[in-house]
């Protein structure tokens, strides 16, 4: 059979296997494909060719049936493609052959629509030359169990209210004014406003984004006995997610739930897409010496926050969804640069303060079950901590480079202890500081006051207007709800005392 005819059969889907796999080595400079590695994620698959030398690649699609063709010039195959783990990927079958004039052809039989891209990587400490082919799945989410649409809508409303308050405070600061913590508008005339009944409290779950570091072709640190960081942290992340999901009022979103890699900014973007209240990234530390050991907790450094603020400001025209509000409903495109800077600074400061507060409680819990490498929350410019609007921590659960700690990090009992300690720290914080629309906030409000009529604060409300509307004195309304001063927040549920 002529080479051209064989290639035509290959592209049409006829497998002819081994006959052509050893042919076509046309020169001493030919690159050998020593291995092929595949990782399947919910929203993409990554296929990596390990090469002995650089090789030109041509990647193109064919239809009816759907295939992706990868041609490598001056190359031949020296690995068994039948061992590739295709389950869960867009690839049903992999076939190989030799192209006319030398070179390797790989055909991927596909079972879904893909958007392909490819790039070459030079050698590094772990790998030689590589060709990376990414098969992205249009419209698919990287998160396997996204939050419920109703919960997402509630979070959007809550975020809008928070950003409206932040924008008003930023506006006041940019104009040199002192602004109250919460936004209230002038009282509405009581004679023209009907009494609004209390709306059911949303009682939404607090959403924790759990990120297992590294993954796929990035193993992370490797211990003396060969333990890979990516495997250990995924197990701990899964245990942490199970504890979160097993606690009423909380929901976990696993950023990575398999052996595949996600970009650092993609991880925080996924947390934002899932409306996370908090983001925690799990890692295992390493050092050139085997002696260091213990857990560490990191929050974003002030320097990292400042540099990230500058970057977001520079790109603010393309980031109005974050700076201005959900879907751009509160866009800052018409605001001056000073206001943008003040708003982002306020957001970053609040996020960083929350991160440090939660980090202290997590560190305290970790210290009860493991040695601490440092006794306080450290700060650094890790990329996964640079989300301006989501409090975040990076937790180094231990030193995988320490032989004793490597052994304990593989132990399921120790992994469970670490995940429990992390969650206990998170839960302690949110029980003290629950988001207004959360179940924990509803439980707190109902435990500390007797039953009675309720009213949920709407945008534009003031205490005086609410009191007049319900026919009760303002002081009595404050007393019934343990309110000092005049600060109220949208979404807060007030008990209306009987007059």
C-alpha positions as CSV (number, residue, x, y, z in Angstrom):
1,X,0.0,0.0,0.0
2,X,1.5,3.4,-1.0
3,X,2.1,5.9,1.8
4,X,-0.4,8.5,0.3
5,X,-3.1,5.8,0.2
6,X,-2.4,4.8,3.7
7,X,-2.7,8.4,4.9
8,X,-6.0,8.8,3.1
9,X,-7.3,5.7,5.0
10,X,-6.0,7.1,8.3
11,X,-7.8,10.4,7.9
12,X,-11.0,8.6,6.9
13,X,-10.9,6.5,10.0
14,X,-9.3,3.2,8.9
15,X,-6.8,1.9,11.5
16,X,-3.7,0.3,10.0
17,X,-1.6,0.3,13.2
18,X,1.9,-0.9,13.6
19,X,3.1,-1.2,10.0
20,X,3.8,2.5,9.6
21,X,4.8,3.3,13.1
22,X,8.5,2.5,12.6
23,X,8.8,3.9,9.1
24,X,9.7,7.4,8.0
25,X,12.9,8.1,10.0
26,X,14.4,10.2,7.2
27,X,17.4,11.8,9.0
28,X,19.5,11.7,12.1
29,X,17.9,15.1,13.1
30,X,14.4,13.5,13.3
31,X,12.6,14.0,16.6
32,X,11.3,11.0,18.5
33,X,8.0,11.1,20.4
34,X,9.2,9.2,23.5
35,X,5.8,9.4,25.3
36,X,2.4,11.0,25.1
37,X,0.5,12.2,28.3
38,X,-3.2,13.1,28.5
39,X,-5.1,14.8,31.3
40,X,-8.9,15.2,31.2
41,X,-10.6,18.1,32.9
42,X,-14.3,19.0,32.9
43,X,-13.8,21.9,30.4
44,X,-10.7,20.7,28.5
45,X,-8.2,18.0,27.8
46,X,-4.4,18.5,27.5
47,X,-2.3,16.2,25.3
48,X,1.5,16.5,25.7
49,X,4.0,15.0,23.3
50,X,7.5,14.4,24.9
51,X,10.1,14.9,22.2
52,X,13.8,14.3,21.9
53,X,14.1,17.5,19.8
54,X,12.0,20.4,18.6
55,X,9.6,19.6,15.8
56,X,7.3,21.7,13.6
57,X,3.6,20.9,14.1
58,X,0.6,21.4,12.0
59,X,-2.8,20.9,13.8
60,X,-6.1,21.0,11.9
61,X,-9.7,19.7,12.2
62,X,-11.7,17.4,9.9
63,X,-15.4,16.8,9.9
64,X,-17.8,13.9,9.3
65,X,-16.6,12.3,11.5
66,X,-15.1,14.9,13.8
67,X,-11.3,14.5,14.1
68,X,-8.3,16.5,15.1
69,X,-5.1,15.8,13.0
70,X,-1.6,16.6,14.4
71,X,1.2,16.4,11.9
72,X,4.8,16.5,13.2
73,X,7.6,17.1,10.7
74,X,10.7,14.9,10.7
75,X,9.3,12.9,13.6
76,X,8.5,9.3,14.5
77,X,6.7,7.5,17.3
78,X,8.4,5.4,20.0
79,X,5.5,4.9,22.5
80,X,2.3,2.9,22.8
81,X,-0.7,5.3,22.3
82,X,-3.1,2.6,23.4
83,X,-2.2,3.2,27.1
84,X,-3.5,6.8,27.0
85,X,-6.3,7.3,29.6
86,X,-9.1,8.5,27.3
87,X,-12.0,8.2,29.8
88,X,-13.7,11.5,30.5
89,X,-12.0,13.3,27.6
90,X,-13.3,14.4,24.1
91,X,-11.1,11.7,22.5
92,X,-12.6,8.3,21.6
93,X,-9.6,6.8,19.8
94,X,-6.0,7.8,18.9
95,X,-4.5,6.5,15.6
96,X,-1.0,7.1,14.2
97,X,0.8,6.8,10.9
98,X,3.7,8.1,8.8
99,X,3.2,11.0,6.5
100,X,4.5,11.1,2.9
101,X,8.1,12.2,2.9
102,X,8.6,11.5,6.6
103,X,7.0,12.7,9.7
104,X,4.3,11.6,12.1
105,X,0.6,11.9,11.8
106,X,-1.7,11.5,14.9
107,X,-5.4,11.5,14.4
108,X,-7.8,12.0,17.4
109,X,-11.3,10.7,16.9
110,X,-13.6,13.1,18.8
111,X,-16.9,12.7,20.6
112,X,-17.7,16.4,21.2
113,X,-17.1,19.9,19.8
114,X,-13.7,21.2,20.7
115,X,-11.7,24.4,20.2
116,X,-8.0,23.3,19.7
117,X,-4.8,25.2,20.4
118,X,-1.2,24.1,20.5
119,X,2.2,25.4,21.5
120,X,5.7,24.2,22.0
121,X,7.7,24.2,25.3
122,X,11.5,24.2,25.6
123,X,13.2,21.8,28.0
124,X,13.2,22.5,31.8
125,X,14.5,20.7,34.9
126,X,11.8,18.0,34.6
127,X,11.0,17.6,30.9
128,X,12.7,17.9,27.5
129,X,11.1,19.4,24.4
130,X,7.3,19.2,24.4
131,X,4.3,19.9,22.1
132,X,1.2,20.8,24.1
133,X,-2.2,20.3,22.4
134,X,-5.2,21.7,24.3
135,X,-8.7,20.6,23.4
136,X,-11.1,23.2,25.0
137,X,-14.8,22.4,25.2
138,X,-16.9,25.5,24.3
139,X,-19.6,26.3,26.9
140,X,-18.4,23.8,29.4
141,X,-17.6,24.7,33.0
142,X,-14.3,23.7,34.7
143,X,-16.4,23.2,37.9
144,X,-18.2,19.9,37.9
145,X,-20.9,20.9,40.4
146,X,-21.6,24.6,40.0
147,X,-23.8,26.5,42.4
148,X,-27.5,26.6,42.1
149,X,-28.9,29.4,39.8
150,X,-31.1,30.7,42.6
151,X,-28.1,30.9,45.0
152,X,-26.1,32.6,42.3
153,X,-28.9,35.2,41.8
154,X,-29.0,35.9,45.6
155,X,-25.2,36.3,45.6
156,X,-25.4,38.7,42.7
157,X,-27.9,40.8,44.5
158,X,-25.8,40.8,47.6
159,X,-22.7,41.7,45.7
160,X,-24.5,44.5,43.9
161,X,-25.5,46.0,47.3
162,X,-22.0,45.7,48.7
163,X,-20.5,47.4,45.6
164,X,-23.1,50.2,45.7
165,X,-22.1,50.9,49.3
166,X,-18.4,50.8,48.4
167,X,-18.9,53.0,45.4
168,X,-20.7,55.6,47.6
169,X,-18.0,55.5,50.2
170,X,-15.3,55.9,47.5
171,X,-17.2,58.8,46.0
172,X,-17.3,60.5,49.3
173,X,-13.6,59.9,50.0
174,X,-12.6,61.1,46.6
175,X,-14.5,64.3,47.4
176,X,-13.0,64.6,50.9
177,X,-16.3,63.8,52.6
178,X,-17.0,61.6,55.6
179,X,-19.5,58.9,54.6
180,X,-21.4,56.5,56.8
181,X,-20.6,52.8,56.6
182,X,-23.9,52.0,54.9
183,X,-25.8,53.8,52.2
184,X,-29.2,55.2,53.1
185,X,-31.3,57.6,51.0
186,X,-33.6,60.3,52.3
187,X,-36.7,59.0,54.1
188,X,-39.8,58.2,52.0
189,X,-43.0,60.0,52.8
190,X,-44.9,57.6,55.0
191,X,-48.3,58.7,53.7
192,X,-47.5,57.5,50.2
193,X,-45.7,54.3,51.0
194,X,-47.5,51.1,51.8
195,X,-46.1,48.8,54.6
196,X,-44.0,46.1,52.9
197,X,-44.3,42.7,54.4
198,X,-41.1,40.9,55.4
199,X,-39.6,38.9,52.6
200,X,-38.5,35.3,53.3
201,X,-34.8,35.3,54.3
202,X,-32.7,33.8,51.5
203,X,-30.8,31.5,54.0
204,X,-28.2,30.9,51.3
205,X,-25.1,28.7,51.8
206,X,-21.7,30.3,52.4
207,X,-19.6,29.2,49.4
208,X,-16.0,28.1,49.9
209,X,-13.8,27.7,46.9
210,X,-11.3,24.9,47.6
211,X,-8.2,24.9,45.3
212,X,-5.8,22.0,45.1
213,X,-2.5,23.4,43.9
214,X,-0.6,22.2,40.8
215,X,-2.0,19.2,38.8
216,X,-1.5,17.5,35.5
217,X,1.9,18.0,34.0
218,X,2.8,20.1,37.0
219,X,3.5,17.7,39.9
220,X,4.6,20.4,42.4
221,X,7.2,19.5,44.9
222,X,8.3,15.8,45.2
223,X,9.2,14.2,48.5
224,X,12.2,12.0,49.3
225,X,10.1,8.9,48.8
226,X,8.5,10.2,45.5
227,X,5.3,11.6,47.0
228,X,3.9,14.2,44.6
229,X,2.5,17.4,46.0
230,X,-0.3,17.5,43.5
231,X,-1.6,14.1,44.7
232,X,-1.5,14.9,48.4
233,X,-3.1,18.4,48.2
234,X,-5.9,17.0,46.0
235,X,-6.8,14.4,48.7
236,X,-6.8,17.1,51.4
237,X,-8.8,19.4,49.2
238,X,-11.4,16.7,48.6
239,X,-11.6,15.9,52.3
240,X,-12.0,19.6,53.1
241,X,-14.8,20.0,50.5
242,X,-16.6,17.0,52.0
243,X,-16.5,18.6,55.4
244,X,-17.8,21.9,54.0
245,X,-20.6,20.1,52.2
246,X,-21.5,18.1,55.3
247,X,-22.1,21.2,57.3
248,X,-25.5,22.9,57.0
249,X,-25.2,26.5,55.7
250,X,-21.9,25.8,53.7
251,X,-21.2,24.7,50.2
252,X,-17.8,23.8,48.7
253,X,-16.7,24.3,45.1
254,X,-13.7,22.2,44.1
255,X,-11.6,24.3,41.7
256,X,-9.6,21.1,40.6
257,X,-11.2,17.7,41.2
258,X,-8.8,15.6,39.1
259,X,-5.3,15.3,37.8
260,X,-5.2,18.3,35.5
261,X,-3.7,21.7,35.5
262,X,-5.5,25.1,35.7
263,X,-3.8,28.5,35.2
264,X,-3.3,30.6,38.4
265,X,-5.6,33.4,37.3
266,X,-8.1,30.9,36.0
267,X,-8.4,29.5,39.5
268,X,-9.5,32.8,41.0
269,X,-11.7,33.5,38.1
270,X,-13.5,30.2,38.6
271,X,-14.0,31.1,42.3
272,X,-15.5,34.4,41.2
273,X,-17.7,32.7,38.6
274,X,-19.1,30.5,41.4
275,X,-19.7,33.5,43.6
276,X,-17.4,32.3,46.3
277,X,-17.3,34.0,49.7
278,X,-13.8,32.6,50.4
279,X,-11.0,31.0,48.4
280,X,-8.5,28.6,50.0
281,X,-5.6,27.1,48.0
282,X,-3.9,24.0,49.4
283,X,-0.2,23.3,48.9
284,X,2.7,21.4,50.5
285,X,6.0,23.2,51.1
286,X,9.5,22.1,50.1
287,X,13.1,23.1,50.8
288,X,16.5,22.1,49.8
289,X,17.2,20.8,53.3
290,X,15.1,18.0,54.8
291,X,15.0,19.6,58.2
292,X,12.2,22.3,57.9
293,X,8.7,21.1,58.8
294,X,5.3,22.5,59.9
295,X,2.3,24.2,58.4
296,X,2.2,27.8,57.2
297,X,-0.7,30.2,56.3
298,X,-0.3,33.0,53.8
299,X,-2.4,36.0,52.9
300,X,-1.7,38.6,50.2
301,X,1.0,41.1,51.1
302,X,0.3,44.8,51.0
303,X,2.9,45.2,48.3
304,X,1.2,42.5,46.3
305,X,-2.2,44.1,46.8
306,X,-0.9,47.5,45.7
307,X,0.7,46.1,42.5
308,X,-2.5,44.2,41.7
309,X,-4.6,47.3,42.3
310,X,-2.5,49.1,39.7
311,X,-2.9,46.3,37.2
312,X,-6.6,46.2,37.6
313,X,-6.8,50.0,37.3
314,X,-4.8,49.8,34.1
315,X,-7.2,47.2,32.7
316,X,-10.3,48.7,34.2
317,X,-12.1,49.3,30.9
318,X,-12.1,45.5,30.4
319,X,-12.9,44.8,34.1
320,X,-16.0,46.9,34.6
321,X,-17.9,43.7,35.6
322,X,-15.6,43.4,38.7
323,X,-15.1,47.1,39.5
324,X,-18.6,48.4,38.7
325,X,-20.8,45.5,39.6
326,X,-22.4,42.3,38.3
327,X,-23.0,42.5,34.5
328,X,-21.6,46.0,34.5
329,X,-24.8,47.4,36.1
330,X,-22.7,49.8,38.2
331,X,-20.0,50.5,35.7
332,X,-17.3,53.0,36.6
333,X,-16.6,53.9,33.0
334,X,-17.9,57.4,33.6
335,X,-16.0,57.9,36.8
336,X,-12.6,59.6,37.2
337,X,-9.4,57.8,37.9
338,X,-9.3,59.0,41.5
339,X,-12.6,57.4,42.3
340,X,-11.6,54.1,40.6
341,X,-8.4,54.0,42.7
342,X,-10.3,54.7,46.0
343,X,-12.9,52.1,45.2
344,X,-10.3,49.4,44.4
345,X,-8.2,50.4,47.4
346,X,-11.3,50.0,49.7
347,X,-12.1,46.7,48.2
348,X,-8.5,45.4,48.5
349,X,-8.2,46.6,52.1
350,X,-11.4,45.0,53.2
351,X,-10.5,41.7,51.4
352,X,-7.0,41.7,52.9
353,X,-8.3,42.4,56.4
354,X,-10.8,39.5,56.1
355,X,-8.0,37.2,54.8
356,X,-5.8,38.0,57.8
357,X,-8.6,37.5,60.2
358,X,-9.6,34.1,58.8
359,X,-5.9,33.2,58.5
360,X,-5.3,33.7,62.1
361,X,-8.2,31.4,63.1
362,X,-7.0,28.7,60.6
363,X,-3.5,28.9,61.9
364,X,-4.7,28.5,65.5
365,X,-6.6,25.4,64.5
366,X,-3.7,23.9,62.5
367,X,-1.4,24.4,65.5
368,X,-3.6,22.0,67.5
369,X,-2.8,19.1,65.2
370,X,0.5,19.9,63.6
371,X,3.7,21.8,64.2
372,X,3.6,25.4,62.8
373,X,6.5,26.5,60.6
374,X,5.6,30.2,61.5
375,X,3.5,31.2,64.4
376,X,1.7,34.0,62.6
377,X,0.0,34.5,59.2
378,X,2.7,35.4,56.6
379,X,2.1,37.6,53.6
380,X,3.3,37.2,50.1
381,X,2.4,38.1,46.5
382,X,1.1,34.6,45.4
383,X,-1.0,35.0,42.2
384,X,-3.9,32.9,43.5
385,X,-4.3,35.4,46.4
386,X,-4.7,38.4,44.2
387,X,-8.5,38.5,43.7
388,X,-9.5,42.0,44.8
389,X,-13.0,41.0,45.9
390,X,-12.6,37.5,47.5
391,X,-10.8,36.9,50.8
392,X,-8.1,34.3,50.1
393,X,-5.6,32.1,51.9
394,X,-2.8,29.9,50.7
395,X,-2.1,27.1,53.1
396,X,1.2,25.1,53.1
397,X,0.0,22.0,55.0
398,X,3.5,20.8,55.7
399,X,7.0,20.2,54.2
400,X,6.9,17.3,51.7
401,X,10.7,17.6,51.6
402,X,10.8,16.4,55.3
403,X,10.8,12.6,55.4
404,X,8.6,12.4,58.5
405,X,6.2,15.0,57.3
406,X,6.0,13.4,53.9
407,X,5.0,10.1,55.5
408,X,2.3,11.9,57.6
409,X,1.0,13.8,54.6
410,X,0.3,10.5,52.9
411,X,-1.6,9.3,56.0
412,X,-5.4,9.6,55.5
413,X,-5.9,10.2,59.2
414,X,-3.5,13.1,59.2
415,X,-5.1,14.4,56.0
416,X,-8.5,14.4,57.7
417,X,-7.0,16.2,60.7
418,X,-5.6,18.9,58.4
419,X,-8.9,19.4,56.5
420,X,-10.9,19.5,59.8
421,X,-8.5,22.1,61.2
422,X,-8.8,24.3,58.1
423,X,-12.6,24.1,58.1
424,X,-12.9,24.8,61.8
425,X,-11.0,28.0,61.3
426,X,-13.2,29.1,58.4
427,X,-16.4,28.1,60.3
428,X,-15.3,30.1,63.4
429,X,-14.9,33.2,61.3
430,X,-18.2,32.9,59.4
431,X,-20.2,32.1,62.5
432,X,-19.0,35.4,64.0
433,X,-19.3,37.3,60.7
434,X,-21.9,35.7,58.5
435,X,-22.9,37.3,55.2
436,X,-26.3,39.1,55.5
437,X,-28.3,36.7,53.3
438,X,-26.7,33.5,54.6
439,X,-28.4,30.8,56.7
440,X,-25.8,31.5,59.5
441,X,-27.0,35.2,59.6
442,X,-30.6,34.1,59.8
443,X,-29.8,31.7,62.6
444,X,-27.9,34.3,64.5
445,X,-30.6,36.9,64.2
446,X,-33.3,34.5,65.3
447,X,-31.4,33.2,68.3
448,X,-30.7,36.6,69.8
449,X,-34.2,38.1,69.6
450,X,-37.8,36.8,70.3
451,X,-40.2,36.1,67.5
452,X,-42.4,38.9,66.0
453,X,-43.1,40.7,62.8
454,X,-40.0,41.0,60.5
455,X,-39.0,43.4,57.8
456,X,-36.1,42.9,55.4
457,X,-34.2,46.2,54.6
458,X,-34.5,47.3,51.0
459,X,-32.3,49.7,49.1
460,X,-33.1,53.3,50.1
461,X,-34.5,52.5,53.6
462,X,-33.7,54.4,56.7
463,X,-34.4,53.5,60.3
464,X,-36.7,56.5,60.7
465,X,-38.7,55.6,57.6
466,X,-39.1,52.0,58.7
467,X,-40.2,53.1,62.2
468,X,-42.8,55.5,60.9
469,X,-44.0,52.9,58.3
470,X,-44.6,50.3,61.0
471,X,-45.9,52.7,63.7
472,X,-43.1,52.2,66.3
473,X,-40.7,54.6,67.9
474,X,-37.2,54.6,66.4
475,X,-35.6,54.0,69.8
476,X,-37.8,51.0,70.4
477,X,-36.9,49.6,66.9
478,X,-33.2,50.0,67.7
479,X,-33.5,48.4,71.1
480,X,-35.4,45.4,69.7
481,X,-32.6,44.8,67.1
482,X,-29.5,45.7,69.2
483,X,-28.7,48.6,66.9
484,X,-26.3,51.3,68.1
485,X,-26.3,54.4,65.9
486,X,-28.0,54.7,62.5
487,X,-26.1,52.1,60.4
488,X,-28.2,49.5,58.6
489,X,-27.5,47.3,55.6
490,X,-29.4,46.1,52.7
491,X,-30.7,42.5,53.3
492,X,-30.7,42.9,57.1
493,X,-33.8,41.5,58.7
494,X,-35.3,43.7,61.5
495,X,-37.7,42.5,64.2
496,X,-40.7,44.9,64.4
497,X,-41.7,45.1,68.0
498,X,-45.4,45.2,68.8
499,X,-46.6,48.7,69.6
